[in-house]
Amino acid sequence: MRTIPGGRLLGALALLQAALASGAPTVAVVSTDGCDRPSLIGNTENYQRLLEPRAGDLLQSRPASIARLGGAVRHAMSLAEVDRLLAGASADVAQNQSARGLKTLTGVAEDVQKMPPSPGRYAALVNVLSLVGHAQLKQPRTEASPEDSADATFERLLRVDPNWAPNLDLYPPATRNFVAQLRTRLAKTNQRIALKVTTRPAGIPLYVDAKPIGVSPQTILLPRGAYTVEADWGEGVRGLAREVTIEAPASVELDRSFEGSIFPDLLCLRTDGSREGRITMVSRLAGLLGVQVVHAIHEEEPSTNERYLAAVTVSSYGEERLEGRVKLHSGGLTPFEWENFVRFMTSGEKPVPPIEAVRGEKASAVVVAPEAVPVVVAAPVADPVAPKRRSALLWVPVAGGAVAAAAGCAMLFVSWSRHQTLTTKGSTRFSVTEADQLVQEESTFQTAGWVAAGIGAVAIVVGAVLYFALPADHVQVSFAAAPSGAAAFIRGEFP
């Protein structure tokens, strides 16, 4: 028999409630380890496609997940492609086709920032933004001032490099003079603040808003505002960038084991290979993605001739919920194997061979769609010859309810006696103050009595039901009370 431990039931219900309340995606799919394997990335994408019908709107799309991490949804652009597009946009601007050139340049600027950090990327970004600002100055005047748009573009370069100036051979005096005046104005109005950037380990090349600032640790003076800080971890792909807003002297640390182990463009993360390390990293990634549960896909090779596709579901609060695997063969998984693998990972039902359930102390199923799958947890079958005893603690709510009901009845009796005193003797036998006091006491005892009697009755019924419905060896009962009400919490195993 599969059971749901009480703590996990509350957790599952909390996730389900959050999903229903927000309507936002609460499940994501990522790859772990082996990020350089095309087969793993491909299998992860296929897993997500098969999960979509079960999860519905609760599943975060792959492009949305990549975008949340600041990754490039499209293919990574090369520096050669940037130069080609830049030449075409430059010709458009020169022929007074600034609007068309700006449209091209805007897309190129976004793509350049998604490239792996390098001095070449920064040089390309400077060339693109220089031409963008020049084209904005040539725009016809409308409701928005061209100078204001160019101000913002050129300021992006001047705030990380206050000595920057447009290329003398490429831009006319009007553009160069505009930048010189802007530089002077910013020097007077922008107070620069220290940002210290460190890495673990030290000696890693650093970039702020794509500009190389040397190897860590480094301190750079910047105007107030938001900046992108990243490091070149030598992987050939982008690691996780940090968004930092500075209003006062600040510091930021980038860690190879986290920022250097998350690859947004691939939607993949590298762990230390251990079960605990994978759970920790996936849990932290869930927070970055803004989801409640992550399906983490990885490949296992227990021997030379064996390779498995494995999946583990991890909650945002660090609980491994279910883990399974299926043996890979040369032709890949069959549609039957794919369907049963995804079904097992979303429902926790008994796996159909060759699907294998990898069970641990915290293995359980994940809810991905409130109407699609039941909330179940895989757990060892109870021994039929050794039935669990019913805990005597389950009588505690009944006893507490009886006390509360008795107290409520007593208070109702006091309220009735106050009422009888007023109606039998008549209000004229009492002073105004005495009559008001009797009326107040009647109302207070009546309200308190009904509340206590109601709580007591509910506690008695619930306690009796739980006693017969929860055969548990270990049951924990706790209570919480406040002026607005009270609650009893019972943790055990639900059949």
C-alpha positions, 0 to 999 in steps of 0.5 A: 500500500502506498502512503502519504506521510502527513508532512508531505501531504501538507507540502503537496497541498500547499504546492497545489494551493499555490498553483491554483491561486496564482495560475503561474507555472509551478513546474520546470524541466532542466538537465543536470550534469553532462551539459556537453552531451547533445543526447542529454539536452535532446532527451530533456527537451523530449521529456518536456514535450511529453510532460506538457499534456499532463502538466498543462499551464502549470509547466513552465515552457523551455524558452520561459525557463531560459529567459528567467536565467538570462539565457539566449532562447535562439542560437548563439550568435557569432562575432562574424555574424555580428560584423555582417549585420553591423555592416548592413545596418551601417549602410542603412543609416548612411542612406538615411534609413535609420529606422530600418537600421535601428530595428536590426541593431536592437536585435543584434544588441540583445543577442550580443549580450547573450554571448559568452563573456569575452573582450571580443563580445564587449568590442562588438557591443560597443560597436553596436551601441555606438551605431545605435546612438548615432542612428538615434541622433539622425532620427526625425523629431517626433514626440520623443526627443532623439537626443533623449534616446541617444543619451540613454544609449551612450550612457550605457557605455559611459557609465562603465567606461567614462573615457569612451569616445566614438571612433574618430574614423567612423562618426562625424563631429556632431556625434563625437561632440554630443558624446563629449558633452554627455560625458562632461554632464555625467561627470558632474552629476553622477557620483561613483560608488565602489562595487567589489567583485570577488569569485570563489576561487579567485583569479577568474576574469570578470565582466560588468555590463559586458566590459572586462574589468580584470581577474577577481578580486576587483573593485570598480567605481560605478554610478548608482544603478543596476548592472550585470556582473558575470565571470568567464569560468572557461567553459566556453558557454555562459554561466549564470550572471548576477543582477546587482543594484548599487545605491551605496558601496557594495560587494558581490561574490560569484561561486564556481559551484553555483554561478559557474555551474548553471548554463542558462543557454542550455538550461542545464546545471552541473552538480558534484554528482552526489544525490545530496549535491543534485538536490541542493543545486536543483532546489536553488535553481527552482528559486531562480526559475520561480517554480515549486517543483523541478524535474531534473533529467540526467544520464547514468552510466553504472558500467561500460555497457549500460546507460540510463536516462534518469529523472528526479523531482525536487521541490523548491524547499529542498525535498526529493520527491520521486526518482526513476530511470530507464535503460537507454539503447542504441535507438533511443527510448520507444514511445511506449517507454517514454510515455510510461517513464513520464507517467511514473514521474508524475503519478508515482504509480507502479512503474511498468518495466523497463522503468525502474523506481529509485527509492530513497528515504524521501522519494515521493510523487509530484503533483503537476496538474490538479485534475490530471494525476492523484497525489500519491507517494511511493513507499514500502508495502506494510507487512500484512501480518504485523498491522500497525497499532492505533496510537492512543494520541489520537484520542487527545483531540476527543478529550480536548473536544470534550473539555471544550464542549463542557466549558462551552455548555457551562458558559451558555448556562451562565449566559442563560442565568444572566438572561433569566435574572433580567427577565424575571426580576425586571430591569427596573430593580437594577440601576442602569449600570447594573443592567448594562453589566448583566446584558454585557455578561450575557452576550459575552458568555453566550458568544464564548459558549457557542464558540467553545461548544462548536470547537469541542464538537468538531474536535470530538468528531475529527478525533474519532474519525482519525482514530479509525482512519489513521493506524499509525505507529508514530503520530504527532499532535500539536495545537495552536491558539490565537484570539481569532481561533484555534487549530489542531495539527496531526501528523501521521500516515494516511492509508 
